[in-house]
Amino acid sequence: MDPLDKAEFVRVVMEHERCEVAFAGDGANDAAALRQASVGLSMSSSRDSELVASFTCESEGGETPIGLALELVCEGRCALA
C-alpha cells in the first residue's frame, strides 16, 4: 500500500467511524500514517518513523514482533506519568 494511502485510510476510519486509531509501522514509509493516527507505534529503528510515533521500540536483532506492542504502550505510559 502506498504510504500516503495508509495515512488517508487512517484518516477516513477516524472520521467515518468516529473512533481512535492505533497504527503500527515498521519503516519510514509509515511515517505519515503514524503521524495521522491517534497512537503511532514505530516498530523499527527508522529515524523518520521514530520522530512521529507516540511510542518507539526496537528489539535486539533488529526485528520487533507486533506482540511487543502492549509492552511498548505500557512502558510509554509509565514514562509519561
C-alpha positions in Angstrom: 0.0 0.0 0.0 1.3 3.5 -0.9 2.5 5.5 2.2 0.0 8.3 1.5 -2.8 5.8 1.1 -2.0 4.4 4.5 -2.4 7.9 6.1 -5.6 8.5 4.1 -7.0 5.2 5.3 -6.3 6.1 8.9 -7.9 9.5 8.5 -11.0 8.0 6.8 -11.5 5.4 9.5 -11.1 8.0 12.3 -13.6 10.4 10.5 -16.3 7.9 9.5 -16.2 5.5 12.4 -15.6 8.4 14.9 -13.0 6.3 16.8 -9.4 6.5 17.8 -7.0 4.5 15.7 -3.6 3.0 16.6 -1.2 2.3 13.7 1.9 0.1 13.9 4.5 0.7 11.3 7.9 -0.7 10.6 9.6 1.8 8.4 10.0 5.4 7.2 7.3 4.8 4.6 4.8 4.5 7.5 5.6 8.0 8.9 2.6 9.7 7.5 0.2 7.1 8.9 1.9 7.1 12.2 1.5 10.8 12.5 -2.1 10.7 11.4 -3.2 8.0 13.9 -4.3 8.7 17.4 -1.5 6.4 18.6 1.5 5.6 16.5 3.7 2.6 17.2 7.0 2.6 15.5 8.4 -0.9 15.4 11.8 -0.1 13.7 14.9 1.9 14.0 13.9 4.2 11.2 14.5 7.8 12.4 11.7 9.2 10.3 9.1 6.8 11.9 10.6 7.2 15.4 10.2 11.0 15.2 6.5 11.0 14.6 5.4 7.9 16.5 4.0 8.1 20.0 5.9 5.0 21.0 9.0 3.5 19.6 10.6 0.1 20.1 13.4 -2.0 18.6 14.4 -5.4 19.8 17.8 -6.9 19.8 18.4 -8.4 16.4 16.7 -5.6 14.6 13.1 -7.0 14.3 10.3 -6.3 16.7 7.4 -8.6 16.9 4.0 -6.9 17.0 3.3 -8.8 20.2 5.5 -6.3 22.0 3.1 -3.5 21.2 1.2 -3.9 24.5 4.5 -3.8 26.4 5.6 -0.8 24.4 2.5 1.2 25.3 2.7 0.2 29.0 6.3 1.4 29.1 5.4 4.6 27.3 2.5 5.3 29.7 4.9 4.9 32.7 7.4 7.3 31.1 4.7 9.9 30.6 3.2 9.5 34.2 
